[in-house]
Amino acid sequence: MWEDPIVAEVHRTREKLAAQFNFDVSAFFADLRKRQAALGGRLVHPKKRAEPTAEADRGRHSGSPESTSSEATPAA
């Protein structure tokens, strides 16, 4: 069976990290929180997603019957 090298690397890394914290999820996340706090303002915080404007949606194919796009009308 074919093995994806990226998935295999993720699995190896997971096992390595789990073993480092004696397979204790609480200890792993405590360390993760400590590392996160040390980074301070260097982390990117998710912003609230803005509602799409009519201008931003212009030209997108909605697939609705009201659409005037040639993609929405079936070929005759």
C-alpha positions as CSV (number, residue, x, y, z in Angstrom):
1,M,0.0,0.0,0.0
2,W,1.3,3.5,-0.8
3,E,2.3,5.6,2.1
4,D,2.1,9.4,1.9
5,P,5.5,10.8,3.2
6,I,3.9,13.9,4.6
7,V,1.3,11.9,6.6
8,A,4.1,9.6,7.8
9,E,6.1,12.6,9.0
10,V,3.1,14.0,10.9
11,H,2.6,10.6,12.6
12,R,6.3,10.4,13.5
13,T,6.2,13.9,14.9
14,R,3.1,13.2,16.9
15,E,4.6,10.1,18.5
16,K,7.8,12.0,19.3
17,L,5.9,14.8,21.0
18,A,3.6,12.4,22.8
19,A,6.6,10.4,24.1
20,Q,8.4,13.6,25.2
21,F,5.4,14.3,27.5
22,N,5.0,10.7,28.6
23,F,1.7,10.5,26.6
24,D,0.1,13.1,29.0
25,V,-2.1,15.4,27.0
26,S,-2.4,17.8,29.9
27,A,1.3,18.1,30.2
28,F,1.6,18.6,26.4
29,F,-0.9,21.5,26.4
30,A,0.6,23.1,29.5
31,D,3.9,23.3,27.7
32,L,2.2,24.6,24.5
33,R,0.5,27.3,26.5
34,K,3.8,28.2,28.1
35,R,5.5,28.5,24.7
36,Q,2.6,30.5,23.4
37,A,2.9,33.0,26.3
38,A,6.6,33.3,25.6
39,L,5.8,34.4,22.0
40,G,3.7,37.3,23.2
41,G,2.6,39.6,20.4
42,R,4.3,37.6,17.7
43,L,1.3,35.4,17.2
44,V,-1.3,36.2,14.6
45,H,-4.8,36.5,16.2
46,P,-7.8,35.6,14.1
47,K,-9.9,38.5,13.1
48,K,-13.7,38.5,12.9
49,R,-14.6,37.6,9.4
50,A,-16.2,40.6,7.7
51,E,-19.5,40.1,6.0
52,P,-19.2,39.9,2.2
53,T,-20.2,43.1,0.4
54,A,-22.1,43.2,-2.9
55,E,-18.9,44.5,-4.6
56,A,-16.8,41.6,-3.2
57,D,-19.4,39.1,-4.5
58,R,-19.6,40.6,-8.0
59,G,-18.7,38.1,-10.6
60,R,-19.1,35.0,-8.4
61,H,-21.2,32.2,-9.7
62,S,-24.0,31.6,-7.2
63,G,-25.8,28.9,-9.1
64,S,-29.1,30.5,-8.3
65,P,-31.9,30.8,-10.9
66,E,-31.7,34.6,-10.7
67,S,-28.0,34.5,-11.8
68,T,-27.3,36.1,-15.2
69,S,-24.1,34.2,-15.6
70,S,-23.9,32.0,-18.7
71,E,-22.7,29.2,-16.4
72,A,-26.1,29.1,-14.6
73,T,-28.1,28.5,-17.7
74,P,-28.0,25.0,-19.1
75,A,-26.9,24.6,-22.7
76,A,-29.7,24.0,-25.1
